Amino acid sequence: MTPPTDPDPDAPLRRQIRRAAFVMAATMIIWMGAQFMGSQLGWPVRLVFLFDLAAIAALVWALIVTYWVWKARKAG
């Protein structure tokens, strides 16, 4: 028995782009919420800065994934 073939070869790339888009959107919503909560509740600057670093890391990851997908589509 042969394994099922994927009729759409771009499906994995679309999944990766969807995941990157979700990470970007969720990161911005969580980051804005953390900034708002930090200002309202008087969180220490160090804690709010930790949210900034986490947001930067998530956005860099999404940028790298987007670049990989762009290179894969360009190559093939």
N, CA, C and O atoms as CSV, one atom per row, in Angstrom:
chain,resi,resn,atom,element,x,y,z
A,1,MET,N,N,0.839,-1.167,0.000
A,1,MET,CA,C,0.000,0.000,0.000
A,1,MET,C,C,0.889,1.237,0.000
A,1,MET,O,O,1.830,1.324,0.790
A,2,THR,N,N,0.607,2.171,-0.857
A,2,THR,CA,C,1.405,3.380,-0.953
A,2,THR,C,C,0.828,4.468,-0.063
A,2,THR,O,O,-0.387,4.548,0.122
A,3,PRO,N,N,1.704,5.308,0.489
A,3,PRO,CA,C,1.184,6.402,1.332
A,3,PRO,C,C,0.436,7.410,0.477
A,3,PRO,O,O,0.762,7.598,-0.695
A,4,PRO,N,N,-0.550,8.049,1.049
A,4,PRO,CA,C,-1.310,9.039,0.275
A,4,PRO,C,C,-0.420,10.220,-0.102
A,4,PRO,O,O,0.397,10.684,0.693
A,5,THR,N,N,-0.595,10.683,-1.307
A,5,THR,CA,C,0.183,11.838,-1.760
A,5,THR,C,C,-0.626,13.106,-1.559
A,5,THR,O,O,-1.852,13.115,-1.673
A,6,ASP,N,N,0.081,14.154,-1.264
A,6,ASP,CA,C,-0.572,15.451,-1.075
A,6,ASP,C,C,-0.808,16.067,-2.451
A,6,ASP,O,O,0.152,16.302,-3.186
A,7,PRO,N,N,-2.053,16.331,-2.814
A,7,PRO,CA,C,-2.309,16.882,-4.141
A,7,PRO,C,C,-1.768,18.310,-4.306
A,7,PRO,O,O,-1.559,18.764,-5.431
A,8,ASP,N,N,-1.545,19.002,-3.218
A,8,ASP,CA,C,-1.065,20.376,-3.282
A,8,ASP,C,C,0.332,20.448,-2.664
A,8,ASP,O,O,0.465,20.343,-1.444
A,9,PRO,N,N,1.370,20.623,-3.474
A,9,PRO,CA,C,2.731,20.659,-2.912
A,9,PRO,C,C,3.014,21.909,-2.079
A,9,PRO,O,O,3.972,21.920,-1.306
A,10,ASP,N,N,2.216,22.946,-2.216
A,10,ASP,CA,C,2.421,24.176,-1.441
A,10,ASP,C,C,1.716,24.162,-0.089
A,10,ASP,O,O,1.799,25.136,0.659
A,11,ALA,N,N,1.024,23.074,0.235
A,11,ALA,CA,C,0.282,23.016,1.493
A,11,ALA,C,C,1.181,23.197,2.718
A,11,ALA,O,O,0.806,23.942,3.623
A,12,PRO,N,N,2.352,22.550,2.788
A,12,PRO,CA,C,3.208,22.785,3.972
A,12,PRO,C,C,3.682,24.229,4.086
A,12,PRO,O,O,3.817,24.755,5.191
A,13,LEU,N,N,3.932,24.865,2.958
A,13,LEU,CA,C,4.361,26.260,2.999
A,13,LEU,C,C,3.235,27.163,3.476
A,13,LEU,O,O,3.465,28.114,4.224
A,14,ARG,N,N,2.014,26.860,3.039
A,14,ARG,CA,C,0.872,27.659,3.497
A,14,ARG,C,C,0.647,27.481,4.995
A,14,ARG,O,O,0.292,28.433,5.690
A,15,ARG,N,N,0.855,26.258,5.495
A,15,ARG,CA,C,0.716,26.025,6.934
A,15,ARG,C,C,1.749,26.831,7.712
A,15,ARG,O,O,1.441,27.400,8.759
A,16,GLN,N,N,2.975,26.875,7.196
A,16,GLN,CA,C,4.015,27.645,7.858
A,16,GLN,C,C,3.685,29.138,7.872
A,16,GLN,O,O,3.876,29.809,8.886
A,17,ILE,N,N,3.196,29.649,6.762
A,17,ILE,CA,C,2.833,31.067,6.691
A,17,ILE,C,C,1.669,31.369,7.632
A,17,ILE,O,O,1.661,32.397,8.308
A,18,ARG,N,N,0.687,30.466,7.669
A,18,ARG,CA,C,-0.439,30.657,8.587
A,18,ARG,C,C,0.045,30.694,10.033
A,18,ARG,O,O,-0.399,31.527,10.823
A,19,ARG,N,N,0.965,29.778,10.374
A,19,ARG,CA,C,1.506,29.733,11.728
A,19,ARG,C,C,2.269,31.021,12.041
A,19,ARG,O,O,2.132,31.572,13.133
A,20,ALA,N,N,3.067,31.498,11.095
A,20,ALA,CA,C,3.818,32.735,11.316
A,20,ALA,C,C,2.864,33.924,11.475
A,20,ALA,O,O,3.089,34.790,12.320
A,21,ALA,N,N,1.815,33.967,10.674
A,21,ALA,CA,C,0.841,35.055,10.774
A,21,ALA,C,C,0.127,35.019,12.127
A,21,ALA,O,O,-0.103,36.060,12.743
A,22,PHE,N,N,-0.219,33.822,12.579
A,22,PHE,CA,C,-0.863,33.696,13.885
A,22,PHE,C,C,0.075,34.157,14.995
A,22,PHE,O,O,-0.350,34.847,15.921
A,23,VAL,N,N,1.344,33.779,14.906
A,23,VAL,CA,C,2.315,34.186,15.926
A,23,VAL,C,C,2.466,35.704,15.934
A,23,VAL,O,O,2.524,36.316,17.000
A,24,MET,N,N,2.529,36.315,14.747
A,24,MET,CA,C,2.655,37.775,14.687
A,24,MET,C,C,1.440,38.465,15.307
A,24,MET,O,O,1.590,39.392,16.103
A,25,ALA,N,N,0.246,38.019,14.947
A,25,ALA,CA,C,-0.974,38.647,15.471
A,25,ALA,C,C,-1.096,38.434,16.978
A,25,ALA,O,O,-1.381,39.376,17.718
A,26,ALA,N,N,-0.884,37.215,17.430
A,26,ALA,CA,C,-0.994,36.924,18.860
A,26,ALA,C,C,0.065,37.671,19.656
A,26,ALA,O,O,-0.207,38.151,20.756
A,27,THR,N,N,1.266,37.772,19.107
A,27,THR,CA,C,2.338,38.493,19.787
A,27,THR,C,C,1.963,39.950,19.994
A,27,THR,O,O,2.152,40.496,21.081
A,28,MET,N,N,1.434,40.578,18.957
A,28,MET,CA,C,1.093,41.993,19.085
A,28,MET,C,C,-0.047,42.208,20.074
A,28,MET,O,O,-0.023,43.164,20.848
A,29,ILE,N,N,-1.040,41.331,20.053
A,29,ILE,CA,C,-2.162,41.470,20.989
A,29,ILE,C,C,-1.689,41.278,22.423
A,29,ILE,O,O,-2.036,42.065,23.305
A,30,ILE,N,N,-0.893,40.229,22.660
A,30,ILE,CA,C,-0.392,39.968,24.015
A,30,ILE,C,C,0.542,41.089,24.461
A,30,ILE,O,O,0.492,41.515,25.615
A,31,TRP,N,N,1.395,41.569,23.555
A,31,TRP,CA,C,2.334,42.637,23.911
A,31,TRP,C,C,1.586,43.922,24.267
A,31,TRP,O,O,1.908,44.575,25.260
A,32,MET,N,N,0.592,44.284,23.460
A,32,MET,CA,C,-0.177,45.495,23.773
A,32,MET,C,C,-0.930,45.329,25.090
A,32,MET,O,O,-1.025,46.271,25.877
A,33,GLY,N,N,-1.464,44.135,25.328
A,33,GLY,CA,C,-2.139,43.886,26.601
A,33,GLY,C,C,-1.197,43.982,27.783
A,33,GLY,O,O,-1.558,44.517,28.831
A,34,ALA,N,N,0.016,43.462,27.616
A,34,ALA,CA,C,0.998,43.537,28.696
A,34,ALA,C,C,1.417,44.983,28.947
A,34,ALA,O,O,1.610,45.383,30.095
A,35,GLN,N,N,1.556,45.763,27.888
A,35,GLN,CA,C,1.912,47.168,28.059
A,35,GLN,C,C,0.801,47.924,28.804
A,35,GLN,O,O,1.074,48.731,29.692
A,36,PHE,N,N,-0.433,47.653,28.433
A,36,PHE,CA,C,-1.567,48.308,29.083
A,36,PHE,C,C,-1.660,47.895,30.551
A,36,PHE,O,O,-1.809,48.734,31.440
A,37,MET,N,N,-1.567,46.577,30.785
A,37,MET,CA,C,-1.655,46.089,32.169
A,37,MET,C,C,-0.503,46.625,33.011
A,37,MET,O,O,-0.684,46.974,34.177
A,38,GLY,N,N,0.674,46.686,32.412
A,38,GLY,CA,C,1.825,47.199,33.148
A,38,GLY,C,C,1.648,48.640,33.564
A,38,GLY,O,O,2.034,49.028,34.667
A,39,SER,N,N,1.064,49.437,32.682
A,39,SER,CA,C,0.856,50.849,33.034
A,39,SER,C,C,-0.267,51.011,34.049
A,39,SER,O,O,-0.187,51.871,34.925
A,40,GLN,N,N,-1.308,50.200,33.944
A,40,GLN,CA,C,-2.445,50.323,34.859
A,40,GLN,C,C,-2.140,49.780,36.252
A,40,GLN,O,O,-2.597,50.331,37.254
A,41,LEU,N,N,-1.367,48.699,36.308
A,41,LEU,CA,C,-1.104,48.049,37.595
A,41,LEU,C,C,0.235,48.446,38.201
A,41,LEU,O,O,0.580,48.004,39.297
A,42,GLY,N,N,0.988,49.276,37.491
A,42,GLY,CA,C,2.258,49.737,38.042
A,42,GLY,C,C,3.321,48.657,38.115
A,42,GLY,O,O,4.108,48.621,39.061
A,43,TRP,N,N,3.351,47.783,37.129
A,43,TRP,CA,C,4.370,46.724,37.113
A,43,TRP,C,C,5.753,47.343,37.016
A,43,TRP,O,O,5.911,48.422,36.446
A,44,PRO,N,N,6.755,46.670,37.567
A,44,PRO,CA,C,8.125,47.194,37.437
A,44,PRO,C,C,8.564,47.209,35.968
A,44,PRO,O,O,8.120,46.394,35.159
A,45,VAL,N,N,9.428,48.137,35.661
A,45,VAL,CA,C,9.895,48.301,34.284
A,45,VAL,C,C,10.597,47.032,33.812
A,45,VAL,O,O,10.502,46.681,32.636
A,46,ARG,N,N,11.287,46.352,34.690
A,46,ARG,CA,C,12.003,45.136,34.304
A,46,ARG,C,C,11.039,44.058,33.799
A,46,ARG,O,O,11.356,43.337,32.852
A,47,LEU,N,N,9.878,43.949,34.421
A,47,LEU,CA,C,8.894,42.955,33.993
A,47,LEU,C,C,8.306,43.324,32.636
A,47,LEU,O,O,8.156,42.458,31.774
A,48,VAL,N,N,7.982,44.563,32.440
A,48,VAL,CA,C,7.431,45.009,31.159
A,48,VAL,C,C,8.474,44.851,30.058
A,48,VAL,O,O,8.134,44.489,28.932
A,49,PHE,N,N,9.744,45.121,30.374
A,49,PHE,CA,C,10.824,44.942,29.410
A,49,PHE,C,C,10.967,43.476,29.017
A,49,PHE,O,O,11.342,43.175,27.884
A,50,LEU,N,N,10.673,42.565,29.935
A,50,LEU,CA,C,10.703,41.136,29.616
A,50,LEU,C,C,9.660,40.803,28.545
A,50,LEU,O,O,9.920,39.992,27.657
A,51,PHE,N,N,8.500,41.418,28.626
A,51,PHE,CA,C,7.482,41.235,27.584
A,51,PHE,C,C,7.968,41.801,26.246
A,51,PHE,O,O,7.692,41.231,25.191
A,52,ASP,N,N,8.687,42.914,26.297
A,52,ASP,CA,C,9.254,43.484,25.065
A,52,ASP,C,C,10.224,42.500,24.411
A,52,ASP,O,O,10.173,42.281,23.201
A,53,LEU,N,N,11.094,41.917,25.206
A,53,LEU,CA,C,12.067,40.967,24.660
A,53,LEU,C,C,11.385,39.720,24.100
A,53,LEU,O,O,11.791,39.202,23.059
A,54,ALA,N,N,10.361,39.245,24.781
A,54,ALA,CA,C,9.632,38.073,24.280
A,54,ALA,C,C,8.937,38.402,22.965
A,54,ALA,O,O,8.908,37.570,22.058
A,55,ALA,N,N,8.379,39.597,22.850
A,55,ALA,CA,C,7.719,39.998,21.613
A,55,ALA,C,C,8.729,40.108,20.475
A,55,ALA,O,O,8.449,39.686,19.353
A,56,ILE,N,N,9.892,40.669,20.755
A,56,ILE,CA,C,10.929,40.767,19.728
A,56,ILE,C,C,11.343,39.380,19.274
A,56,ILE,O,O,11.495,39.146,18.075
A,57,ALA,N,N,11.528,38.455,20.204
A,57,ALA,CA,C,11.931,37.096,19.849
A,57,ALA,C,C,10.879,36.415,18.970
A,57,ALA,O,O,11.224,35.754,17.989
A,58,ALA,N,N,9.613,36.573,19.315
A,58,ALA,CA,C,8.543,35.952,18.518
A,58,ALA,C,C,8.470,36.560,17.121
A,58,ALA,O,O,8.266,35.842,16.141
A,59,LEU,N,N,8.634,37.864,17.025
A,59,LEU,CA,C,8.574,38.514,15.718
A,59,LEU,C,C,9.788,38.172,14.856
A,59,LEU,O,O,9.663,38.049,13.637
A,60,VAL,N,N,10.947,38.018,15.467
A,60,VAL,CA,C,12.135,37.586,14.715
A,60,VAL,C,C,11.928,36.168,14.198
A,60,VAL,O,O,12.271,35.868,13.055
A,61,TRP,N,N,11.365,35.287,15.040
A,61,TRP,CA,C,11.081,33.921,14.592
A,61,TRP,C,C,10.128,33.943,13.394
A,61,TRP,O,O,10.349,33.232,12.413
A,62,ALA,N,N,9.086,34.745,13.471
A,62,ALA,CA,C,8.124,34.817,12.364
A,62,ALA,C,C,8.778,35.378,11.101
A,62,ALA,O,O,8.470,34.938,9.993
A,63,LEU,N,N,9.672,36.342,11.265
A,63,LEU,CA,C,10.386,36.886,10.111
A,63,LEU,C,C,11.268,35.824,9.460
A,63,LEU,O,O,11.330,35.734,8.234
A,64,ILE,N,N,11.941,35.031,10.268
A,64,ILE,CA,C,12.800,33.963,9.739
A,64,ILE,C,C,11.967,32.920,9.010
A,64,ILE,O,O,12.351,32.476,7.928
A,65,VAL,N,N,10.845,32.524,9.574
A,65,VAL,CA,C,9.974,31.545,8.920
A,65,VAL,C,C,9.454,32.095,7.599
A,65,VAL,O,O,9.415,31.386,6.594
A,66,THR,N,N,9.057,33.352,7.609
A,66,THR,CA,C,8.577,33.980,6.377
A,66,THR,C,C,9.668,34.002,5.316
A,66,THR,O,O,9.387,33.763,4.142
A,67,TYR,N,N,10.894,34.280,5.704
A,67,TYR,CA,C,12.016,34.284,4.771
A,67,TYR,C,C,12.250,32.881,4.204
A,67,TYR,O,O,12.470,32.722,3.003
A,68,TRP,N,N,12.201,31.861,5.075
A,68,TRP,CA,C,12.396,30.477,4.599
A,68,TRP,C,C,11.332,30.097,3.583
A,68,TRP,O,O,11.637,29.474,2.566
A,69,VAL,N,N,10.096,30.464,3.848
A,69,VAL,CA,C,9.007,30.141,2.922
A,69,VAL,C,C,9.204,30.896,1.605
A,69,VAL,O,O,8.995,30.334,0.530
A,70,TRP,N,N,9.602,32.155,1.687
A,70,TRP,CA,C,9.849,32.942,0.473
A,70,TRP,C,C,10.947,32.297,-0.356
A,70,TRP,O,O,10.824,32.194,-1.577
A,71,LYS,N,N,12.023,31.862,0.296
A,71,LYS,CA,C,13.122,31.211,-0.428
A,71,LYS,C,C,12.671,29.888,-1.039
A,71,LYS,O,O,13.060,29.563,-2.161
A,72,ALA,N,N,11.855,29.123,-0.316
A,72,ALA,CA,C,11.375,27.833,-0.818
A,72,ALA,C,C,10.461,28.038,-2.023
A,72,ALA,O,O,10.541,27.280,-2.990
A,73,ARG,N,N,9.606,29.036,-1.980
A,73,ARG,CA,C,8.714,29.297,-3.121
A,73,ARG,C,C,9.490,29.823,-4.320
A,73,ARG,O,O,9.168,29.513,-5.467
A,74,LYS,N,N,10.503,30.612,-4.047
A,74,LYS,CA,C,11.324,31.158,-5.125
A,74,LYS,C,C,12.133,30.042,-5.799
A,74,LYS,O,O,12.337,30.074,-7.013
A,75,ALA,N,N,12.593,29.061,-5.020
A,75,ALA,CA,C,13.407,27.971,-5.554
A,75,ALA,C,C,12.567,26.938,-6.297
A,75,ALA,O,O,13.053,26.266,-7.207
A,76,GLY,N,N,11.316,26.823,-5.903
A,76,GLY,CA,C,10.632,25.715,-6.482
A,76,GLY,C,C,9.325,25.881,-7.066
A,76,GLY,O,O,8.744,24.916,-7.563
